[in-house]
Amino acid sequence: MDHLIKKLEHLWELDHKFLKESSNFKNFHYLPFSEEDIKTFESGHKFELPIAYRDFLLHISNGGIGPGNGIFPLNIKKEFPKLNLPWIDPLEYNELFLFDPTKDSYDTYNDTINNARLKDSTKVDKLIQGADNGQLPIADDGCGMYYFLVVKGKHTGEVWLNRMANEGGFKWVANSFGEWFEDWLDEAILESYNNNQAIQELYADEGIQFFLPEHVKDLEAFVDRSSNLSDKRPVQELLKRVLEQSTSQQVIAKSIDYLLNDDNYNKDHNYSLQLLFQLENLDESNKKKNLCQQGKALFDLGKQEEALIYFDKALFLSDPIYTNGELEEPYLSLMCYCLLKSNELDKVLDYMEDADQAVLFLQDIYHTIKDHAMASVWGEIVIDHPKFKEDEELEDYLQDIYLILIYANASIKNEPKAHLYLNKLMAFKVNPNNIPFENIVDELIAIKNYHLALTYLEKYQSLNRSKQNMEWFHYRKGQCLMGQENFLEAHSHFHKSYQLKHWILPCFELIKINKKLGKLEETKKLIGEIPIMNKVFLKKYQFISDLK
């Protein structure tokens, strides 16, 4: 297992040499289990885990890294009733149930199964009923397919791919978990190495220091290619070079867009305004864009009345896409917001062509502009105004509108209205299982309305689906209680969340609470459960290194 840990550390170094985020480690949130944890799980299910997988859980982590979106974390408190039953013969299953589109039609496929059932129904039933015996799902492969580890039967220890969702039967993948994981790890290391080589060659090219894009698409391609790089200087230098040397009005306008809208590239609205004021001899199309950008810069500086003047001027100009009286997004939303703040509702309604545009504007007010009081006002207008009530598409957006009205009113502490719109959402969806309580609770915690989040967590707990997501439930409840400074109860829920899957986030919260409560021994014990040899965890979660 040591050699796998060293390869993981090597992959981490490669992935983070140039990139600010690594897709390989994005779900690496789980700690290893103890020997006691594993033995309790094994004895409860009356079998032993294959050794390579067992060692992975003990020495690397409880999933989160690996093929697909990462190896599934194992819930050791969950009962798996069919794990200790032997898996069927996959070759026999494939011979009968594998659908081959080059040979079979659905009629002949069904005839084959029916004939087999007439010949030996016991055998067919045994294959169907035992298809998921003795298998532990370990990773997603998309489209309903998943990798699983055989833990009981003659194929014990092997990794297979379940393709039954597509009538593709079972496909052998590897002799062992260790072989399968190491194959993925070697491929990931090679891919990361090749990516780094390409980046090095790009920045070693002296031509990049003088590159001046002639077209907007060339500028966008360069910025997109650099979007995940931790070093933003090449793009910053390119934008500066464009503003100083380019003769293309469109490329200059796009460069200013980056400066106005992206914090990575020295977002400075006063600087952008100076540049915009200096641009001369613009044709009508670029003049329209220039005025919109000036309006955006003034808006972000809090000068909404001045911004409205520039948006209004832009309205009377045309470009190849937006004619006189039209503005592109996000400028239209910003202008309409300024009009709303000025109590000019009729003008806003004139610019809203349909329910679709009205809901997009509502989302902008809440998520982008972050004026939650105004989001509540506009959301109610969208629901009640005849212009939108007559739109057949309004019903398609009711869930989105109700959700924003719940969030907005919760944010401004108008809890009765938040409850009102949750009740309307429940009446609209009829079945409570269709209510996205997880999203609602996440957003309520983000806006620090812990009281309401706890109320909706109770509603979520009453649903059957919550039983499959108890680590999330206890973690979120712990966050709410901690936000209310109820540290002892928060500690209990974080502990329950942590025990289920050894998730790092509740562990982090437990360490913070224990330090606050003066429980230094428990803090040391938690930190000690993170293997010192696994440097990847120490790098991903710097707070652990600091505590050590």
matplotlib code that plots the C-alpha trace (Angstrom):
import matplotlib.pyplot as plt

x = [0.0, 3.0, 3.8, 0.2, 0.4, 3.7, 2.0, -0.9, 1.5, 3.2, -0.1, -0.9, 2.4, 1.8, -1.8, -1.0, 2.2, 0.3, -3.4, -5.3, -7.7, -7.4, -10.3, -8.6, -8.8, -12.0, -14.0, -11.1, -13.0, -12.7, -10.4, -9.3, -11.1, -9.6, -9.1, -11.9, -14.3, -13.5, -13.8, -17.2, -18.5, -17.1, -18.5, -21.9, -22.1, -20.4, -17.6, -14.2, -13.4, -10.9, -7.4, -6.5, -9.8, -9.4, -5.9, -7.1, -9.8, -7.3, -4.3, -5.5, -9.1, -12.7, -13.0, -13.3, -10.4, -10.2, -12.1, -15.4, -16.0, -13.9, -14.5, -17.7, -17.4, -18.4, -21.2, -20.1, -23.3, -25.5, -26.8, -26.1, -28.5, -27.1, -23.4, -22.8, -24.7, -22.5, -22.6, -24.0, -21.9, -21.6, -20.9, -24.1, -26.0, -24.5, -25.2, -28.9, -29.5, -26.8, -28.6, -26.6, -28.0, -26.1, -27.9, -31.0, -34.3, -36.3, -38.8, -36.1, -34.4, -37.6, -38.3, -34.9, -35.6, -39.1, -37.9, -35.2, -37.7, -40.0, -37.0, -35.6, -37.5, -35.5, -32.2, -33.5, -35.0, -31.7, -29.7, -32.1, -32.4, -28.7, -27.5, -26.7, -25.6, -22.1, -21.2, -20.2, -20.6, -17.4, -17.5, -19.8, -19.3, -22.3, -25.6, -26.6, -23.5, -21.1, -18.0, -18.4, -16.1, -17.1, -17.0, -18.7, -18.5, -15.9, -15.0, -14.3, -11.8, -12.3, -13.7, -16.5, -18.6, -22.4, -24.0, -27.5, -29.1, -28.2, -28.9, -25.2, -24.8, -21.5, -18.0, -14.8, -12.4, -9.6, -8.3, -8.3, -9.2, -5.5, -4.8, -7.8, -7.0, -3.3, -4.2, -6.3, -3.6, -0.9, -3.2, -3.9, -0.2, 0.6, -2.2, -1.2, 2.5, 1.5, -0.7, 2.2, 4.5, 2.1, 1.8, 5.6, 6.0, 3.4, 5.0, 8.5, 7.5, 9.0, 6.2, 3.7, 5.4, 4.4, 1.2, -1.5, -4.8, -6.3, -9.8, -12.0, -12.1, -8.2, -8.4, -11.1, -9.2, -6.1, -8.1, -10.1, -7.0, -5.5, -8.7, -7.6, -4.0, -2.9, -0.6, -2.7, 0.1, 0.3, -3.4, -3.0, 0.0, -1.9, -4.9, -2.5, -0.8, -4.1, -5.2, -1.9, -1.2, -4.4, -6.1, -9.2, -12.1, -13.8, -10.7, -10.2, -13.9, -13.6, -10.4, -12.3, -15.1, -12.5, -11.3, -14.9, -16.2, -13.3, -11.5, -8.6, -7.6, -7.2, -10.9, -10.7, -13.7, -12.2, -9.3, -11.8, -13.8, -10.7, -9.9, -13.5, -13.6, -10.3, -11.6, -12.3, -13.5, -15.8, -18.4, -22.0, -21.8, -18.7, -20.1, -23.1, -20.8, -18.7, -21.7, -22.9, -19.5, -19.4, -22.8, -21.6, -18.5, -20.6, -23.2, -20.5, -19.1, -22.6, -23.5, -26.8, -28.3, -25.3, -25.2, -28.8, -27.9, -25.3, -27.6, -30.3, -27.9, -26.9, -30.5, -30.7, -27.8, -27.6, -25.1, -25.3, -27.3, -29.1, -31.0, -32.3, -34.2, -32.4, -29.5, -27.6, -27.3, -26.1, -26.7, -30.4, -30.8, -28.7, -30.7, -34.0, -32.7, -31.9, -35.4, -36.9, -35.0, -36.3, -39.9, -40.3, -42.1, -43.9, -40.7, -39.3, -42.4, -42.0, -38.6, -39.7, -41.0, -42.2, -42.0, -38.7, -37.0, -38.7, -37.4, -33.9, -34.0, -35.2, -32.3, -29.9, -31.3, -30.9, -27.7, -25.7, -26.8, -27.6, -30.4, -32.6, -35.3, -35.8, -35.7, -38.7, -40.5, -39.9, -40.7, -44.1, -44.7, -43.8, -46.3, -49.1, -48.9, -51.3, -48.6, -46.8, -49.9, -51.1, -47.8, -48.3, -44.6, -45.0, -45.9, -42.6, -40.8, -42.9, -40.5, -37.6, -39.6, -40.9, -37.4, -35.9, -38.9, -38.1, -34.4, -35.0, -37.5, -35.4, -32.4, -34.3, -35.7, -39.3, -39.8, -43.7, -43.4, -40.7, -43.0, -45.8, -43.8, -42.6, -46.2, -47.1, -44.2, -45.4, -48.9, -47.6, -45.3, -48.0, -45.5, -43.0, -40.4, -40.2, -39.2, -35.4, -35.0, -31.2, -30.8, -33.1, -31.2, -27.8, -28.9, -30.5, -27.2, -25.3, -27.4, -27.1, -30.8, -30.1, -33.5, -35.3, -32.8, -33.4, -37.1, -36.7, -34.2, -37.0, -39.2, -36.4, -35.8, -39.4, -38.7, -37.5, -34.7, -33.1, -32.1, -29.6, -28.0, -27.7, -24.1, -25.3, -28.3, -26.1, -23.5, -26.0, -27.8, -24.4, -23.7, -27.0, -26.5, -23.0, -24.3, -26.6, -23.6, -25.2, -21.8, -22.6, -25.5, -23.5, -20.7, -23.1, -24.3, -20.9, -19.7, -22.6, -21.8, -18.1, -18.8, -20.8, -18.3, -15.2, -16.0, -13.3, -15.7, -17.4, -14.0, -12.8, -15.8, -15.2, -11.7, -12.8, -15.5, -13.2, -10.6, -13.4, -14.6, -11.1, -11.2, -7.6, -7.3, -10.2, -8.7, -5.4, -7.2, -9.1, -5.9, -4.1, -6.6, -5.1, -2.1, 1.0, 2.4, -0.5, 0.8, -1.9, -4.4, -2.1, -1.7, -5.4, -6.4, -3.8, -5.6, -4.6, -0.9, -1.3, -2.9, -0.1]
y = [0.0, 2.3, 2.4, 3.5, 6.3, 7.5, 7.5, 9.5, 12.0, 12.2, 12.7, 15.5, 17.3, 16.9, 18.1, 21.2, 22.2, 24.6, 24.1, 25.8, 22.8, 19.2, 17.1, 14.0, 15.2, 17.2, 14.6, 13.5, 14.2, 11.0, 9.7, 6.0, 3.7, 2.1, -1.7, -1.8, -0.1, -2.6, -5.6, -4.4, -4.0, -7.4, -9.3, -7.6, -8.9, -12.3, -12.0, -10.4, -7.6, -8.4, -7.5, -4.8, -2.9, -3.4, -1.9, 1.0, 1.8, 1.4, 3.3, 5.7, 6.9, 5.8, 6.7, 10.0, 9.4, 7.0, 6.1, 8.0, 10.7, 8.8, 5.6, 5.5, 6.1, 3.1, 3.6, 1.2, 1.7, 0.6, -2.9, -4.6, -7.7, -9.4, -8.9, -12.3, -14.2, -15.6, -13.8, -15.8, -16.9, -13.8, -15.7, -17.7, -14.5, -12.8, -15.8, -15.5, -11.7, -9.9, -7.9, -7.7, -5.1, -6.6, -9.9, -9.3, -7.4, -6.9, -9.5, -12.2, -11.1, -11.6, -14.9, -16.2, -15.4, -16.8, -20.1, -20.4, -19.8, -22.6, -24.9, -24.2, -21.4, -22.2, -21.4, -18.2, -17.0, -17.8, -15.7, -12.8, -12.9, -13.4, -10.8, -8.3, -10.8, -10.5, -7.2, -3.9, -0.9, 1.1, 3.7, 5.2, 4.8, 6.9, 6.1, 3.8, 1.7, 1.1, -0.7, -3.2, -5.4, -9.1, -10.0, -13.4, -16.2, -17.7, -14.3, -12.8, -9.9, -9.1, -5.9, -6.0, -3.4, -3.7, -2.7, -4.1, -0.6, -0.8, -4.6, -5.0, -7.6, -7.8, -7.0, -8.2, -5.3, -6.4, -9.3, -7.2, -3.8, -2.9, -3.7, -1.7, 1.3, 1.3, 1.1, 4.3, 5.9, 5.2, 6.6, 9.7, 10.3, 10.0, 12.3, 14.9, 14.6, 15.2, 18.2, 19.7, 19.2, 21.0, 23.9, 24.1, 24.2, 26.8, 29.2, 28.4, 29.7, 33.2, 34.0, 34.1, 37.2, 39.0, 37.3, 39.9, 38.3, 39.7, 38.3, 37.9, 34.1, 34.0, 36.0, 33.8, 30.6, 31.8, 32.8, 29.6, 27.5, 29.3, 29.3, 26.6, 27.7, 28.9, 31.5, 34.2, 36.4, 35.3, 36.3, 39.5, 40.5, 39.7, 41.8, 44.7, 44.2, 44.3, 47.5, 49.2, 47.9, 46.4, 48.3, 46.0, 47.6, 44.2, 42.6, 45.7, 45.5, 41.8, 42.5, 45.1, 42.6, 40.3, 43.2, 44.1, 40.7, 38.4, 38.8, 36.8, 39.6, 42.6, 43.5, 47.3, 49.3, 52.7, 51.6, 50.1, 53.3, 55.3, 53.0, 53.1, 56.9, 57.1, 54.9, 57.2, 56.9, 54.0, 52.9, 52.6, 48.9, 49.4, 52.6, 50.6, 48.1, 50.8, 52.6, 49.3, 48.6, 52.0, 51.4, 48.1, 49.7, 52.5, 50.0, 47.9, 51.1, 51.6, 54.5, 53.2, 56.5, 57.3, 53.7, 54.1, 57.1, 55.1, 52.1, 54.5, 56.0, 52.5, 51.6, 54.2, 52.5, 49.3, 46.5, 43.4, 41.5, 44.0, 46.7, 50.1, 49.5, 46.3, 45.4, 42.2, 40.4, 41.2, 44.9, 44.5, 43.0, 45.7, 48.4, 46.8, 46.5, 50.3, 51.0, 48.8, 50.6, 53.9, 52.6, 52.5, 49.1, 49.8, 50.3, 47.1, 45.2, 46.7, 45.1, 41.7, 39.8, 36.7, 34.5, 33.1, 36.5, 37.5, 34.5, 35.0, 38.5, 37.2, 34.8, 37.7, 39.8, 37.0, 35.3, 37.9, 41.3, 39.7, 42.1, 39.7, 42.2, 43.2, 39.5, 39.0, 42.0, 41.0, 37.3, 38.2, 40.4, 37.5, 35.2, 37.7, 40.0, 39.3, 39.6, 36.6, 34.7, 34.5, 32.9, 29.1, 28.6, 30.2, 26.9, 25.4, 28.0, 28.0, 25.7, 28.0, 31.1, 29.6, 28.5, 32.0, 33.5, 31.1, 32.0, 35.7, 36.0, 33.8, 36.0, 39.2, 37.3, 37.3, 33.7, 33.7, 34.5, 31.9, 29.3, 30.5, 29.9, 26.5, 25.5, 26.8, 24.7, 21.6, 22.1, 22.6, 19.5, 17.4, 14.7, 15.9, 13.6, 16.0, 18.9, 19.6, 20.0, 19.4, 22.4, 24.5, 23.6, 24.3, 27.7, 28.6, 27.7, 29.8, 32.8, 31.9, 31.4, 28.4, 28.4, 27.9, 25.4, 23.3, 23.4, 22.2, 19.5, 18.0, 17.9, 16.2, 13.7, 12.4, 11.4, 7.9, 9.2, 10.9, 7.4, 7.1, 10.5, 10.6, 11.8, 14.9, 15.3, 15.2, 17.4, 20.1, 19.9, 20.2, 23.4, 24.9, 24.1, 25.5, 28.6, 29.0, 28.4, 25.1, 23.5, 20.3, 19.3, 20.3, 18.1, 15.1, 15.5, 16.1, 12.9, 10.9, 12.3, 11.5, 7.9, 7.0, 7.6, 9.2, 12.4, 15.1, 18.0, 16.9, 15.9, 19.4, 20.8, 18.4, 19.5, 23.2, 22.4, 20.3, 23.1, 25.6, 23.3, 22.5, 18.8, 18.6, 14.8, 14.2, 16.8, 14.9, 11.6, 12.9, 14.4, 11.2, 9.3, 11.0, 9.0, 11.2, 9.2, 10.3, 13.7, 14.2, 14.8, 17.1, 19.2, 19.2, 20.2, 22.6, 23.2, 19.7, 20.4, 23.6, 21.7, 19.1]
z = [0.0, 0.6, -3.1, -3.9, -1.3, -3.0, -6.4, -5.0, -3.6, -7.0, -8.7, -6.3, -7.1, -10.8, -10.7, -8.6, -10.4, -12.6, -11.8, -8.9, -8.7, -9.6, -10.9, -9.6, -6.0, -6.0, -4.0, -1.8, 1.5, 3.5, 6.1, 6.6, 9.0, 12.0, 12.2, 14.8, 12.4, 9.6, 11.9, 13.2, 9.6, 8.6, 11.6, 11.1, 7.5, 8.2, 5.6, 5.1, 2.7, 0.0, 1.3, -1.2, -0.7, 3.1, 3.1, 1.0, 3.6, 6.4, 5.0, 2.2, 2.6, 2.6, -1.1, -2.9, -5.2, -8.1, -11.3, -12.2, -9.7, -7.1, -5.2, -3.3, 0.4, 2.4, 5.0, 7.7, 9.7, 6.8, 6.4, 3.1, 3.3, 0.1, 0.6, 2.3, -0.4, -3.3, -6.6, -9.6, -12.5, -14.7, -17.8, -17.5, -16.8, -19.9, -22.1, -21.3, -20.7, -22.7, -25.4, -28.7, -31.0, -34.0, -33.6, -31.4, -31.8, -28.7, -29.9, -30.3, -27.1, -25.1, -26.9, -25.8, -22.2, -22.2, -23.8, -21.2, -18.4, -19.9, -20.0, -16.5, -14.6, -11.4, -13.1, -14.7, -11.4, -9.6, -12.0, -11.8, -8.0, -7.4, -9.9, -7.1, -4.5, -3.0, -4.8, -3.3, -5.6, -5.6, -8.4, -11.0, -14.7, -15.8, -17.5, -14.6, -14.9, -12.0, -10.9, -8.1, -6.0, -5.6, -2.0, -2.0, -4.5, -6.8, -8.3, -4.8, -4.9, -8.6, -10.0, -12.6, -14.4, -14.0, -17.3, -16.6, -16.9, -20.6, -20.9, -21.2, -18.5, -16.6, -17.8, -16.1, -15.3, -13.0, -10.9, -7.7, -6.3, -6.0, -9.7, -10.8, -8.6, -9.6, -13.3, -12.9, -10.9, -13.5, -16.3, -14.2, -13.6, -17.3, -18.3, -15.7, -16.8, -20.5, -19.5, -17.6, -20.6, -22.8, -20.4, -20.0, -23.8, -24.1, -21.6, -22.8, -26.2, -26.5, -28.9, -26.1, -24.7, -27.9, -28.7, -29.7, -30.7, -33.9, -33.2, -30.1, -30.6, -30.3, -27.0, -25.6, -26.6, -24.7, -21.6, -21.6, -21.9, -18.9, -16.8, -14.3, -14.1, -10.6, -12.3, -13.9, -14.9, -18.6, -19.0, -17.0, -19.2, -22.4, -21.4, -20.6, -24.0, -25.8, -24.1, -24.9, -28.4, -30.1, -32.8, -32.8, -31.0, -30.5, -28.9, -26.7, -25.6, -24.8, -22.7, -20.7, -20.2, -18.5, -16.3, -15.4, -14.6, -13.4, -10.1, -11.5, -13.9, -11.6, -11.4, -11.0, -12.1, -11.8, -14.0, -16.5, -16.5, -17.4, -20.3, -21.5, -21.4, -23.4, -26.3, -29.3, -32.9, -32.1, -34.7, -33.6, -32.7, -30.5, -29.0, -27.8, -26.2, -24.7, -23.1, -21.6, -20.1, -18.6, -17.1, -15.7, -14.1, -12.6, -11.3, -9.6, -8.0, -6.5, -8.8, -10.1, -11.2, -13.3, -14.6, -15.8, -17.8, -19.8, -20.3, -21.6, -24.1, -25.3, -25.9, -28.8, -30.6, -32.6, -33.2, -35.4, -32.8, -30.6, -32.4, -31.2, -27.9, -27.0, -24.7, -24.2, -20.9, -18.2, -19.1, -19.6, -16.1, -14.5, -16.2, -15.2, -11.6, -11.6, -12.9, -10.2, -7.5, -9.0, -8.8, -12.5, -12.7, -15.9, -17.8, -16.4, -17.5, -21.0, -21.3, -19.9, -23.0, -21.2, -18.1, -19.2, -19.2, -16.0, -14.1, -15.5, -14.1, -10.7, -10.6, -11.4, -8.6, -6.1, -7.1, -8.9, -7.6, -4.2, -3.3, -1.5, -0.5, -4.2, -5.2, -2.9, -4.4, -8.0, -7.4, -6.2, -9.2, -11.5, -9.8, -9.6, -12.6, -15.4, -18.1, -16.7, -15.4, -19.0, -20.1, -20.4, -19.5, -16.1, -14.5, -15.7, -13.6, -10.4, -8.5, -9.3, -8.3, -5.0, -4.1, -4.6, -2.6, 0.2, 0.2, -0.2, 2.6, 4.8, 4.2, 5.2, 8.3, 7.0, 8.1, 7.8, 4.1, 3.7, 5.2, 3.0, -0.2, 1.0, 1.6, -1.9, -3.3, -1.5, -2.7, -6.3, -6.2, -4.2, -3.3, -0.6, -2.0, -5.0, -2.8, -3.0, 0.8, 0.5, -1.7, 0.5, 3.6, 2.0, 0.9, 4.3, 6.0, 3.5, 4.3, 8.1, 8.8, 11.0, 12.7, 9.4, 8.2, 11.3, 10.7, 7.1, 8.2, 10.3, 7.3, 5.3, 8.0, 7.7, 4.1, 3.2, 1.1, 4.1, 5.4, 2.6, 3.4, 7.1, 7.1, 5.3, 7.6, 10.8, 9.3, 8.3, 11.6, 13.4, 11.3, 12.3, 16.0, 15.9, 14.2, 17.2, 19.5, 20.8, 20.8, 22.8, 20.5, 17.4, 18.6, 18.9, 15.3, 13.8, 15.6, 14.1, 10.6, 11.0, 12.2, 9.2, 6.4, 8.1, 6.2, 6.7, 7.0, 10.3, 11.5, 10.9, 12.8, 15.7, 16.0, 16.1, 18.7, 20.9, 20.9, 21.9, 24.7, 25.9, 24.9, 23.9, 24.2, 21.9, 19.5, 19.5, 18.9, 15.9, 14.4, 15.1, 12.9, 9.9, 8.9, 9.0, 6.1, 3.9, 2.9, 0.3, 3.1, 4.9, 1.7, 0.8, 4.4, 5.5, 8.9, 9.9, 9.3, 11.4, 14.2, 14.2]

ax = plt.figure().add_subplot(projection="3d")
ax.plot(x, y, z, "-o")
ax.set_aspect("equal")
plt.show()
